[in-house]
């Protein structure tokens, strides 16, 4: 194999996250597969409805606020960079802790 990775070429912000969290190519490929699965309408972003579907949770005010914090460009959806950041920050917590 050894070909091109199966995730988008990282721009500066994503590259910074890769370095910050010491993410390897296989991590990024798995994250991109998870992102694609969550992005059910293939819009290139995870909408708030897709966010809740991915988490298997009912919509709450607290969850809405978390989503707004994660959506740093305030586009109404999580692009791949925002998704990676969310997983790296919040992915370390279990359901009970969240």
Secondary structure, 3 states (H helix, E strand, C coil): CCCCCCCCCCCHHHHHHHHHCCCCHHHHHHHHHHHHHHCCCCCCCEEHHHHHHHHCCCCCHHHHHHHHHHCCCCCCEECHHHHHHHHHHHCCCCCCCC
